[in-house]
Amino acid sequence: MQIIPNFEWPYLPILVRLSLALALGLFVGLERERRGKEAGLRTFGFVALLGALGGLLGEGFSLLAIILVGLLVVFLNIQTLLAGQGTELTTSAALLVTGIAGVLCGQGHTLTPAAVAVLTAALLAWKQSLSSFTLGLSEAELRSAILLAILAFVIYPALPQGSIDSWGAIDPREAWITVILIAGIGFINYVLWKLYGTRGIELAGFLSGLVNSSVTVSELAARVRETQGQLSEVAYRGIVLATAAMLLRNAALLAILAPRVLLASILSLVFMLLACGAFILRAANPEESVAESKVPLLKLESPFSLYSTLKFGALFLLIQVAGVAAQRTVGNYGVYAVSLFGGMFSSASAVAAVGGLFTRGTVTGMSAALCAVIASLASALVDLPLVTRARNRRLTKRFFRVTTVIVLVGLAGVLVQAALLPAWAGH
């Protein structure tokens, strides 16, 4: 007679899985309960537990649990339709997602179902914000978002791998992913600017400066001229904040593309940011307020239009190829000159190109860091003539002082870091 062994589930691990599923179900159901939905706290808790039990029992029971949740969704919608309240599509989708998250809990997953539950609750809670943002999107902005997805997930995988030239300067995939990164960061900042940029000139200047600092400076200067200098104080702070935002964006690009170059230029970037912060604090006036109607409407276009994408790509490739050619012919001084001119047109593209040159070993860490600082300083210098559009002598003089200090402390940071870390010159 064959004795079939008696398998027992370990009590504590099973209890942990069920408790996690219940907690996640209650977390999502809390939002539905608050909105007075038919499926609320208890329903979502039961659905998550049902999914967890299915995950514990095996694949067949997991499928059965999802089917049962589907039947519950059908009955829920039938009831709401009979009551004349319409369908509950959002709640139904949340129930199905919660059931699947429960299955994952039953199978032993922790972070994945927790992340799914948090995202589900966020989507439910941010209904009004998401709806307002969606309705506020223009057709061009919607096309920009679709273009981002096409370029990232359709075109990028089809590009050839590796360099396609004898110098190793042109790598289609590397160039494309860099362009997507630059424009993607700009697009996210643009979305933030759309959501919060009209709450104040300073905030608008900072958020739009993350997208394009030169356009921001030009627009703020124009608003000062239109108001005959009435907005000069807050516009000045907005312009300095836009410059600081440009520096932060370039630092973020280096952190992603070439972290060692960021470390080699960190003192310069920190010194320049501290200088911007000092000027902002010195100009701060807590008693000064600007009415919402006086907040300037910055005419900032989405950075992920087809034109912007091609411009970023062309500038990136041009700077990278020119940098390789300059380094081979006249050495590092040629790369510095290329970074200077590139920074005048797009410091983001120039910084990204320098990061690529360092990654390939074309330039050393210290040279790449100096190139990144030069590109950032060139962008700040280009803003100076734009400020003169305000036709406000005091604003022009103040920003001239800001630019001068930023240039001096930026170069001083490079010298100090080169002295402190001489080994960088050869790496």
KAKAZI-V258474 format. One line per field, one symbol per residue. phi: phi as a letter, one per 30 degrees, with the letter a starting at -180 (. if undefined). psi: psi as a letter, one per 40 degrees, with the letter a starting at -180 (. if undefined). Layout:
phi->???
psi->???
This chain:
phi->.dcddcdbdddddddddddddddddddddedddddiddcbeddddddddddddddddkdddddddddddddddddddddddddicidcddddddddddddddeddddjdbdddddddddddddddceddddddddddddddddddddeddddccdeddddcidcbddicccedddddddddddddddddddddddbdddldddddddddddaddddddddddddddchidcddddddddddddddddddddddddddbedddddcdddddedddddddddddddbdddbbdedcdddddcdedcdddddddeddddddddddddddddcbidddddddddddddcaddddddddedddddidbdddddddddddddddddddddddddddhbdddddddddeddddddddddddddddddbddddcb
psi->hhhhihhhhhddddddddddddddddddddddddefidhbdddddddddddddddddiddddddddddddddddddddddddefeaigddddddddddddddddddeeicdddddddddddddddfdddddddddehiddddddddddddddeddddeiiiiieidefdhhddddddddddddddddddddddddedeeidddddddddddhddddddddddddddefededdddddddddddddddddddddddddgdddddeedddddddddddddddddehgdehihideehihhghihefiddddddddddddddddddddddddeaddddddddddddddhdddddddddddddeediidddddddddddddddddddddddedefhddddddddddddddddddddddddddddgdddde.
